Amino acid sequence: MAPSEKQRVLSGVQPSGELHIGNYLGAVRTWAKQVEEQKEELLFCVVDAHAITLDYEPADLKKRIAGLAIDLIACGLDPSRCTLFVQSDVREHTELAWYLSAVTPMGDLQRMTQFKEKSEGKEHVPSAIFMYPVLMSADILLYKATVVPVGDDQLQHLELARETVRRFNHRFGPIFVEPKPRLSRTPRIMGLDGESKMSKSKGNTIAVFEKKEDFWNKLRGAFTDPQRLRKSDPGRPEICNIYTMHQAVSPEATVQEVAANCTGAKWGCVDCKKVLFENFDRELVPLRAKRESLDATTVVEALGDGAAKAHAIAKETMREVHDAMGLGSGARGA
């Protein structure tokens, strides 16, 4: 890559339900800032083909894809300033995944932690769960992305993609570039139960566009420091998920005030949550207004434009892949 060229960054998000504050604070807010700065070439993909690895209802998936796209645009992913598209609208993703499977050993896939977790103790395990990392590699390599933002739980999959580049290039020639990880600097946001990451399937989330009263009711009931049973008990902010959210949302002066009032037993947990709610509300009000203004037809058109831009890149990559692998008849229009 020439020094003057922008980094190409690819980010993907599954349409697994409403966009929740874990998604927003952990990734989407950062993406929106990057779109505003325009320092990199940014592609954002709604990875619906990944979403079919688990049981689902087709009609529900359609709604989730549309809803997520609206949420992302409302949060600042302006389709006129980035490439926003749906994975299955660019069919080269699944085509490349098949070709990459020819250079991906089964042993590597069997070692994937997520495959072990999702298949453990189950009698019926779809092969799609096994092949999930290959499709993820295809998502990245199809656009020759140089940077991929990932959380700790996806680092293993990205390393597989890097190894796939090395294997493919060694066998067929220098087609792909090795993508570099970009680890999130945002504090890890746990679910409302305090036990694991926010997940729609675990019912421990707050949706970004939740009604104001519902947002507060869920936040008010969120798990805090288990040893703080009374207001007079000194708290431990360092292990409290509410404090972690403050670090992501509240001004630095407020974060310091929260820590002092918690450790000094001057505030109860509800007091702390009220301040957090006010800061969340201040940030989310304009996003809610933006979402209300979006028209579904306009969003679909924007996704179509994004898919066209993505397809132009994908088509050129696949031409190189076909030539390198000796695929195709060479017939005109093939």
KEKE-3310 file (N, C-alpha, C; in steps of 0.2 Angstrom, whole numbers, plus 5000, padded with zeros to 4 digits):
npx = (5004:5003:5010:5001:4989:4973:4969:4960:4946:4936:4921:4910:4893:4881:4864:4856:4846:4839:4849:4860:4866:4879:4884:4884:4892:4904:4907:4900:4898:4912:4914:4905:4912:4923:4918:4914:4927:4933:4946:4949:4946:4930:4921:4905:4897:4882:4881:4872:4872:4880:4871:4863:4867:4862:4846:4832:4819:4813:4806:4807:4821:4822:4816:4825:4837:4833:4830:4842:4850:4844:4846:4860:4862:4856:4864:4875:4882:4883:4877:4882:4895:4902:4903:4890:4882:4873:4878:4873:4869:4880:4886:4898:4904:4900:4905:4919:4921:4920:4930:4941:4940:4947:4960:4960:4964:4955:4958:4962:4950:4943:4949:4945:4938:4925:4918:4919:4913:4899:4896:4897:4890:4879:4868:4865:4874:4875:4884:4888:4891:4904:4910:4910:4921:4928:4920:4920:4933:4933:4924:4933:4944:4939:4938:4950:4954:4963:4963:4955:4943:4941:4935:4941:4936:4936:4948:4955:4948:4952:4966:4966:4961:4972:4982:4976:4978:4992:4993:4985:4992:5004:5002:4995:4999:5003:4989:4981:4981:4988:4977:4976:4973:4962:4961:4948:4947:4937:4930:4925:4909:4897:4883:4866:4864:4877:4885:4890:4894:4884:4870:4857:4851:4853:4845:4850:4851:4851:4842:4848:4838:4828:4812:4811:4807:4807:4821:4826:4820:4826:4839:4840:4837:4849:4863:4875:4889:4891:4894:4889:4877:4870:4867:4876:4887:4904:4908:4914:4920:4929:4925:4912:4899:4891:4899:4909:4901:4899:4912:4913:4903:4900:4906:4923:4925:4913:4915:4925:4919:4909:4916:4922:4910:4905:4915:4916:4904:4894:4884:4871:4868:4857:4857:4869:4865:4855:4862:4870:4860:4855:4866:4867:4855:4856:4865:4859:4847:4848:4851:4839:4830:4835:4833:4819:4817:4821:4817:4810:4811:4821:4832:4833:4836:4849:4856:4856:4864:4876:4879:4881:4893:4901:4901:4908:4921:4922:4920:4931:4941:4938:4939:4953:4956:4950:4958:4970:4968:4965:4952:4936:4929:4933:4924:4915:4906:4904)
npy = (4994:5011:5025:5036:5031:5027:5018:5003:4998:4986:4982:4971:4967:4957:4954:4952:4956:4970:4984:4986:4994:4989:4985:4998:5006:4998:4997:5004:5018:5022:5018:5028:5040:5038:5038:5051:5058:5053:5048:5036:5022:5016:5001:4994:4980:4971:4956:4945:4932:4925:4925:4914:4903:4898:4893:4901:4912:4916:4927:4935:4937:4945:4957:4960:4963:4975:4983:4984:4991:5003:5007:5008:5018:5029:5030:5036:5031:5036:5033:5040:5043:5032:5014:5005:4990:4974:4958:4946:4952:4953:4942:4936:4934:4921:4913:4915:4910:4896:4894:4897:4888:4877:4879:4879:4870:4857:4854:4867:4873:4865:4869:4881:4892:4897:4888:4876:4880:4882:4870:4861:4848:4846:4837:4839:4848:4861:4862:4874:4881:4876:4880:4894:4903:4902:4909:4921:4925:4926:4937:4947:4946:4947:4961:4965:4971:4981:4983:4977:4980:4972:4962:4954:4941:4938:4938:4926:4921:4931:4929:4917:4920:4928:4918:4911:4919:4918:4905:4904:4913:4908:4896:4900:4913:4930:4937:4941:4953:4953:4956:4968:4967:4978:4982:4986:5000:5003:5001:4985:4981:4973:4962:4966:4957:4956:4945:4940:4945:4958:4951:4948:4935:4931:4939:4951:4964:4982:4991:5002:5011:5010:5014:5028:5027:5013:5010:5016:5008:4996:4999:5003:4991:4984:4974:4976:4980:4965:4964:4976:4979:4988:5006:5012:5004:5004:5005:4996:5002:4997:4985:4986:4986:4997:5007:5005:5008:5022:5026:5025:5034:5045:5062:5065:5072:5068:5055:5053:5059:5049:5038:5043:5045:5033:5024:5031:5029:5038:5039:5029:5014:5017:5031:5032:5026:5035:5046:5041:5037:5050:5055:5045:5048:5061:5059:5050:5056:5064:5054:5046:5055:5056:5043:5043:5051:5044:5036:5021:5016:5024:5020:5007:5009:5015:5005:4997:5005:5004:4990:4990:4997:4989:4977:4980:4981:4968:4960:4963:4957:4944:4941:4941:4930:4919:4919:4916:4904:4896:4894:4893:4895:4905:4910:4923:4933:4924)
npz = (5000:4995:5004:5003:5002:5009:5024:5022:5030:5037:5045:5054:5058:5067:5063:5075:5083:5092:5092:5105:5120:5123:5110:5105:5113:5113:5099:5089:5091:5090:5077:5070:5073:5066:5053:5053:5053:5042:5038:5034:5023:5024:5027:5031:5036:5037:5043:5038:5033:5042:5053:5051:5056:5068:5074:5067:5062:5045:5042:5053:5053:5041:5046:5056:5049:5042:5053:5060:5050:5050:5063:5063:5054:5060:5071:5066:5055:5041:5025:5014:5016:5019:5016:5017:5019:5015:5019:5011:5000:4992:4983:4982:4994:4999:4989:4989:5001:5000:4991:4999:5009:5003:5007:5020:5034:5043:5056:5061:5061:5070:5082:5085:5098:5099:5091:5099:5110:5106:5101:5111:5120:5112:5101:5088:5077:5066:5051:5047:5058:5061:5049:5050:5054:5041:5032:5039:5036:5022:5021:5025:5017:5004:5002:5003:5015:5026:5039:5053:5065:5081:5094:5109:5109:5095:5090:5088:5077:5067:5067:5061:5048:5044:5043:5033:5022:5021:5017:5006:4997:4996:4989:4978:4973:4976:4981:4991:5006:5022:5035:5049:5066:5075:5091:5102:5112:5121:5137:5143:5141:5152:5153:5160:5170:5175:5173:5160:5144:5136:5128:5116:5116:5129:5136:5143:5140:5136:5124:5112:5107:5115:5123:5134:5147:5149:5146:5158:5168:5166:5167:5181:5187:5185:5188:5201:5213:5221:5235:5240:5250:5257:5258:5266:5265:5259:5242:5227:5214:5204:5200:5196:5185:5181:5184:5175:5163:5166:5164:5150:5145:5153:5158:5162:5175:5181:5181:5191:5202:5204:5207:5219:5227:5228:5234:5245:5251:5250:5240:5235:5225:5216:5216:5209:5197:5192:5188:5178:5169:5165:5158:5148:5142:5137:5127:5118:5114:5102:5093:5093:5088:5075:5071:5070:5060:5048:5033:5028:5015:5009:5016:5012:4998:5001:5006:4994:4986:4993:4992:4979:4978:4986:4979:4967:4971:4976:4965:4957:4965:4965:4951:4951:4960:4953:4941:4947:4953:4943:4939:4930:4913:4904:4896:4887:4897:4907)
capx = (5000:5007:5009:4996:4982:4969:4968:4953:4943:4930:4918:4904:4889:4876:4857:4854:4841:4840:4856:4860:4871:4885:4886:4885:4898:4909:4909:4896:4900:4918:4913:4902:4917:4928:4915:4914:4934:4935:4953:4950:4940:4926:4915:4901:4893:4877:4882:4866:4874:4883:4866:4859:4871:4857:4839:4829:4813:4815:4802:4810:4828:4821:4815:4831:4841:4831:4830:4849:4852:4841:4849:4867:4862:4854:4870:4880:4885:4880:4879:4885:4902:4905:4900:4885:4878:4871:4882:4871:4868:4886:4886:4905:4906:4900:4909:4926:4922:4921:4937:4946:4940:4952:4967:4959:4963:4949:4961:4962:4943:4941:4952:4941:4935:4918:4915:4919:4907:4893:4894:4898:4885:4874:4868:4864:4878:4876:4891:4889:4895:4911:4913:4909:4927:4930:4916:4923:4939:4930:4921:4938:4949:4936:4939:4957:4954:4970:4962:4948:4941:4939:4935:4945:4933:4936:4955:4957:4946:4956:4972:4965:4961:4979:4985:4973:4981:4998:4992:4983:4997:5010:5000:4992:5002:5001:4983:4978:4985:4986:4973:4979:4968:4962:4957:4944:4949:4932:4929:4921:4902:4894:4876:4863:4865:4884:4888:4893:4893:4877:4868:4850:4849:4853:4840:4853:4853:4846:4842:4849:4832:4822:4808:4815:4805:4810:4828:4827:4818:4831:4846:4839:4838:4856:4868:4881:4893:4887:4895:4886:4870:4867:4870:4882:4893:4908:4907:4921:4919:4933:4921:4905:4897:4888:4905:4912:4897:4901:4918:4911:4897:4900:4912:4929:4924:4908:4917:4929:4914:4905:4921:4923:4904:4904:4919:4915:4897:4890:4879:4868:4868:4852:4859:4874:4862:4852:4867:4872:4854:4855:4871:4865:4849:4859:4869:4854:4841:4848:4850:4832:4827:4838:4830:4812:4817:4823:4812:4812:4813:4827:4837:4834:4840:4856:4859:4857:4870:4882:4880:4884:4900:4905:4901:4913:4927:4922:4921:4938:4945:4936:4943:4960:4956:4948:4964:4976:4966:4963:4944:4932:4930:4935:4919:4912:4900:4904)
capy = (5000:5017:5029:5041:5028:5026:5011:5000:4995:4982:4980:4967:4966:4952:4956:4947:4959:4977:4987:4987:4998:4985:4986:5005:5008:4994:4998:5008:5025:5023:5018:5034:5045:5037:5040:5059:5060:5052:5047:5029:5020:5012:4997:4991:4975:4968:4949:4940:4925:4922:4924:4908:4897:4896:4893:4908:4913:4920:4934:4939:4939:4951:4963:4962:4966:4981:4987:4986:4996:5010:5009:5010:5025:5034:5031:5040:5028:5040:5029:5044:5044:5025:5009:5001:4985:4968:4953:4942:4956:4953:4934:4934:4932:4914:4910:4915:4906:4890:4893:4898:4881:4873:4880:4879:4863:4855:4855:4874:4875:4862:4872:4887:4892:4898:4882:4872:4882:4882:4863:4857:4844:4846:4832:4842:4854:4863:4862:4881:4884:4874:4884:4901:4907:4903:4914:4928:4926:4928:4944:4952:4946:4949:4968:4966:4975:4981:4984:4974:4981:4966:4961:4949:4935:4937:4938:4919:4920:4935:4926:4911:4924:4930:4912:4909:4923:4915:4898:4905:4917:4903:4891:4903:4919:4936:4940:4945:4956:4951:4961:4969:4968:4984:4981:4991:5003:5004:4996:4979:4981:4967:4962:4968:4952:4956:4938:4939:4950:4959:4947:4947:4928:4930:4944:4955:4970:4988:4993:5009:5015:5008:5019:5031:5024:5006:5011:5017:5003:4990:5001:5003:4984:4981:4971:4981:4977:4961:4965:4982:4977:4994:5012:5014:5000:5006:5001:4994:5004:4994:4978:4987:4987:5003:5012:5004:5012:5029:5028:5026:5039:5051:5066:5063:5074:5064:5048:5054:5060:5043:5034:5045:5044:5025:5021:5034:5027:5044:5038:5022:5012:5020:5037:5032:5024:5040:5051:5037:5038:5056:5055:5041:5051:5067:5057:5046:5060:5066:5048:5044:5060:5055:5037:5044:5055:5040:5033:5014:5016:5028:5015:5001:5012:5016:4998:4995:5008:5001:4984:4991:4999:4983:4972:4982:4979:4960:4957:4963:4952:4937:4940:4939:4923:4914:4918:4913:4897:4892:4893:4896:4893:4910:4912:4929:4934:4919)
capz = (5000:4995:5010:5002:5002:5015:5026:5021:5037:5037:5051:5052:5064:5065:5064:5080:5087:5092:5093:5112:5122:5122:5103:5103:5117:5111:5092:5084:5092:5087:5069:5068:5074:5060:5047:5053:5052:5035:5038:5032:5018:5029:5025:5036:5033:5041:5041:5039:5032:5049:5057:5050:5059:5073:5072:5066:5057:5040:5042:5058:5050:5037:5050:5060:5045:5041:5059:5061:5046:5052:5069:5062:5051:5065:5076:5063:5049:5035:5019:5009:5018:5020:5012:5022:5014:5018:5016:5006:4994:4988:4984:4982:5001:5000:4984:4991:5007:4997:4988:5005:5012:5000:5010:5028:5037:5047:5062:5063:5063:5076:5088:5087:5104:5098:5089:5104:5115:5103:5099:5116:5122:5107:5096:5081:5076:5059:5048:5046:5064:5060:5044:5052:5053:5034:5030:5041:5032:5016:5022:5026:5011:4998:5001:5005:5021:5029:5047:5056:5072:5084:5102:5111:5107:5088:5088:5085:5070:5063:5066:5056:5042:5042:5041:5027:5017:5020:5014:4999:4993:4995:4984:4971:4972:4981:4979:4997:5011:5029:5039:5055:5071:5079:5097:5105:5118:5126:5143:5141:5144:5154:5153:5166:5175:5178:5172:5154:5139:5133:5122:5116:5118:5136:5139:5148:5136:5135:5117:5111:5105:5120:5126:5139:5154:5149:5147:5165:5172:5165:5170:5188:5190:5183:5194:5203:5217:5225:5242:5243:5252:5260:5255:5270:5263:5254:5235:5223:5207:5199:5198:5195:5178:5181:5184:5168:5159:5167:5160:5143:5144:5157:5158:5167:5181:5184:5183:5197:5207:5205:5211:5226:5231:5229:5238:5252:5253:5250:5235:5234:5218:5212:5214:5203:5190:5190:5185:5172:5165:5163:5153:5142:5139:5134:5121:5114:5112:5095:5089:5093:5083:5069:5069:5069:5053:5043:5029:5026:5007:5008:5019:5007:4993:5003:5006:4988:4984:4997:4990:4972:4979:4988:4973:4962:4974:4976:4958:4955:4969:4962:4945:4952:4963:4948:4937:4951:4955:4937:4938:4925:4906:4901:4891:4888:4901:4913)
cpx = (5004:5005:5003:4989:4979:4969:4961:4951:4937:4927:4911:4900:4883:4869:4854:4848:4842:4847:4856:4866:4878:4888:4888:4891:4904:4912:4906:4898:4907:4918:4910:4907:4922:4925:4915:4921:4936:4942:4954:4944:4936:4921:4912:4896:4888:4877:4877:4867:4877:4877:4862:4862:4867:4850:4836:4823:4814:4812:4805:4817:4827:4820:4821:4836:4840:4831:4837:4852:4850:4845:4856:4867:4861:4860:4876:4884:4882:4882:4882:4892:4905:4901:4896:4881:4877:4875:4879:4869:4874:4888:4893:4907:4906:4904:4916:4926:4923:4928:4942:4946:4945:4959:4966:4959:4958:4952:4961:4955:4941:4944:4949:4937:4928:4915:4914:4913:4900:4891:4894:4891:4879:4874:4868:4868:4878:4883:4893:4893:4902:4914:4913:4915:4930:4926:4918:4929:4938:4928:4927:4942:4946:4937:4946:4958:4961:4969:4955:4948:4938:4939:4940:4943:4934:4943:4957:4954:4950:4963:4971:4964:4968:4983:4982:4976:4988:4998:4990:4988:5003:5008:4998:4995:4999:4995:4980:4983:4983:4983:4976:4973:4968:4958:4954:4947:4944:4931:4924:4914:4899:4886:4873:4863:4872:4888:4892:4891:4886:4876:4860:4848:4849:4848:4843:4855:4848:4847:4844:4843:4826:4819:4812:4813:4807:4817:4830:4826:4823:4838:4845:4839:4845:4860:4873:4886:4890:4888:4892:4879:4866:4870:4876:4888:4897:4908:4914:4919:4923:4929:4914:4904:4894:4894:4908:4908:4898:4907:4917:4907:4898:4907:4917:4927:4918:4910:4921:4924:4910:4910:4921:4916:4902:4908:4918:4908:4893:4884:4877:4869:4863:4854:4864:4871:4858:4856:4869:4866:4854:4860:4870:4859:4851:4862:4864:4849:4842:4848:4843:4829:4829:4834:4823:4812:4818:4817:4814:4815:4819:4833:4838:4838:4848:4859:4861:4864:4876:4884:4883:4892:4904:4906:4907:4920:4928:4923:4928:4943:4944:4939:4950:4961:4954:4954:4969:4974:4965:4956:4941:4934:4934:4930:4916:4906:4899:4906)
cpy = (5006:5021:5034:5038:5027:5019:5009:4996:4992:4980:4976:4967:4961:4955:4952:4950:4967:4979:4989:4991:4995:4986:4993:5007:5005:4995:5003:5015:5026:5023:5025:5040:5044:5039:5048:5061:5059:5051:5040:5027:5014:5008:4994:4986:4972:4960:4944:4933:4921:4921:4918:4902:4894:4896:4900:4907:4918:4927:4938:4941:4945:4958:4965:4965:4973:4986:4989:4991:5003:5012:5012:5017:5030:5035:5035:5037:5030:5036:5033:5045:5038:5020:5004:4996:4979:4963:4949:4945:4956:4945:4932:4932:4924:4910:4910:4911:4899:4889:4893:4891:4876:4873:4881:4872:4863:4856:4862:4875:4871:4865:4879:4887:4892:4891:4877:4873:4881:4875:4859:4854:4844:4840:4834:4848:4856:4864:4870:4884:4882:4879:4892:4905:4907:4909:4921:4930:4929:4935:4949:4952:4948:4957:4970:4971:4975:4981:4981:4975:4974:4966:4955:4942:4933:4937:4931:4918:4925:4932:4920:4915:4926:4924:4910:4913:4920:4909:4899:4908:4912:4898:4894:4910:4925:4940:4944:4948:4953:4957:4962:4970:4975:4983:4987:4994:5005:4999:4991:4980:4975:4968:4965:4964:4952:4949:4937:4945:4952:4955:4947:4941:4927:4935:4949:4962:4976:4990:5000:5014:5013:5014:5022:5028:5016:5006:5012:5011:4997:4992:5001:4996:4981:4979:4976:4977:4972:4961:4972:4981:4983:5000:5014:5009:5003:5002:5000:4996:5000:4987:4979:4989:4994:5008:5011:5008:5020:5031:5029:5032:5045:5056:5064:5066:5070:5057:5048:5055:5053:5038:5036:5044:5037:5023:5024:5033:5033:5043:5031:5021:5015:5027:5037:5030:5030:5045:5047:5038:5044:5057:5051:5045:5057:5065:5054:5050:5062:5060:5046:5049:5058:5048:5038:5047:5050:5036:5026:5013:5019:5023:5010:5003:5013:5010:4995:4998:5006:4995:4985:4993:4993:4978:4974:4980:4971:4957:4957:4958:4945:4936:4938:4932:4918:4913:4914:4905:4892:4890:4896:4894:4898:4913:4919:4929:4929:4923)
cpz = (5000:5001:5009:5003:5009:5017:5024:5027:5036:5044:5050:5059:5062:5067:5069:5085:5087:5094:5101:5114:5122:5115:5102:5107:5114:5104:5089:5085:5089:5079:5067:5068:5068:5054:5047:5051:5045:5034:5034:5027:5023:5025:5031:5034:5038:5039:5042:5037:5038:5053:5056:5053:5065:5071:5072:5061:5052:5040:5047:5056:5046:5041:5054:5056:5044:5047:5061:5057:5048:5058:5068:5058:5056:5070:5072:5057:5043:5029:5013:5010:5020:5016:5017:5017:5018:5015:5011:5000:4989:4988:4983:4988:5001:4995:4986:4997:5005:4995:4994:5009:5009:5003:5018:5031:5042:5055:5065:5065:5069:5083:5089:5093:5103:5096:5095:5109:5112:5101:5105:5119:5118:5102:5089:5081:5069:5057:5047:5052:5063:5055:5045:5051:5046:5031:5032:5038:5025:5016:5022:5020:5005:4997:5002:5010:5024:5037:5048:5063:5075:5091:5103:5109:5100:5086:5085:5078:5065:5062:5061:5049:5039:5040:5034:5021:5016:5016:5007:4995:4992:4989:4977:4969:4976:4979:4985:5002:5018:5033:5046:5060:5074:5085:5100:5112:5123:5131:5141:5145:5146:5153:5159:5171:5178:5177:5166:5150:5137:5127:5122:5118:5125:5140:5144:5145:5138:5128:5117:5110:5109:5122:5133:5146:5154:5149:5155:5169:5172:5168:5178:5191:5188:5189:5195:5208:5222:5233:5245:5244:5254:5257:5259:5269:5258:5247:5232:5216:5202:5197:5197:5188:5176:5180:5177:5163:5159:5163:5153:5141:5147:5156:5163:5174:5185:5186:5190:5203:5209:5209:5218:5230:5232:5234:5245:5255:5254:5245:5236:5227:5214:5211:5208:5196:5188:5186:5178:5167:5161:5157:5147:5138:5134:5127:5116:5111:5104:5091:5088:5088:5076:5066:5067:5062:5047:5040:5027:5019:5006:5011:5015:5001:4995:5003:4999:4985:4987:4994:4983:4973:4981:4983:4968:4965:4974:4970:4955:4958:4966:4955:4946:4955:4957:4943:4941:4952:4949:4936:4932:4918:4902:4896:4893:4892:4907:4919)
residu = (MET:ALA:PRO:SER:GLU:LYS:GLN:ARG:VAL:LEU:SER:GLY:VAL:GLN:PRO:SER:GLY:GLU:LEU:HIS:ILE:GLY:ASN:TYR:LEU:GLY:ALA:VAL:ARG:THR:TRP:ALA:LYS:GLN:VAL:GLU:GLU:GLN:LYS:GLU:GLU:LEU:LEU:PHE:CYS:VAL:VAL:ASP:ALA:HIS:ALA:ILE:THR:LEU:ASP:TYR:GLU:PRO:ALA:ASP:LEU:LYS:LYS:ARG:ILE:ALA:GLY:LEU:ALA:ILE:ASP:LEU:ILE:ALA:CYS:GLY:LEU:ASP:PRO:SER:ARG:CYS:THR:LEU:PHE:VAL:GLN:SER:ASP:VAL:ARG:GLU:HIS:THR:GLU:LEU:ALA:TRP:TYR:LEU:SER:ALA:VAL:THR:PRO:MET:GLY:ASP:LEU:GLN:ARG:MET:THR:GLN:PHE:LYS:GLU:LYS:SER:GLU:GLY:LYS:GLU:HIS:VAL:PRO:SER:ALA:ILE:PHE:MET:TYR:PRO:VAL:LEU:MET:SER:ALA:ASP:ILE:LEU:LEU:TYR:LYS:ALA:THR:VAL:VAL:PRO:VAL:GLY:ASP:ASP:GLN:LEU:GLN:HIS:LEU:GLU:LEU:ALA:ARG:GLU:THR:VAL:ARG:ARG:PHE:ASN:HIS:ARG:PHE:GLY:PRO:ILE:PHE:VAL:GLU:PRO:LYS:PRO:ARG:LEU:SER:ARG:THR:PRO:ARG:ILE:MET:GLY:LEU:ASP:GLY:GLU:SER:LYS:MET:SER:LYS:SER:LYS:GLY:ASN:THR:ILE:ALA:VAL:PHE:GLU:LYS:LYS:GLU:ASP:PHE:TRP:ASN:LYS:LEU:ARG:GLY:ALA:PHE:THR:ASP:PRO:GLN:ARG:LEU:ARG:LYS:SER:ASP:PRO:GLY:ARG:PRO:GLU:ILE:CYS:ASN:ILE:TYR:THR:MET:HIS:GLN:ALA:VAL:SER:PRO:GLU:ALA:THR:VAL:GLN:GLU:VAL:ALA:ALA:ASN:CYS:THR:GLY:ALA:LYS:TRP:GLY:CYS:VAL:ASP:CYS:LYS:LYS:VAL:LEU:PHE:GLU:ASN:PHE:ASP:ARG:GLU:LEU:VAL:PRO:LEU:ARG:ALA:LYS:ARG:GLU:SER:LEU:ASP:ALA:THR:THR:VAL:VAL:GLU:ALA:LEU:GLY:ASP:GLY:ALA:ALA:LYS:ALA:HIS:ALA:ILE:ALA:LYS:GLU:THR:MET:ARG:GLU:VAL:HIS:ASP:ALA:MET:GLY:LEU:GLY:SER:GLY:ALA:ARG:GLY:ALA)
# end
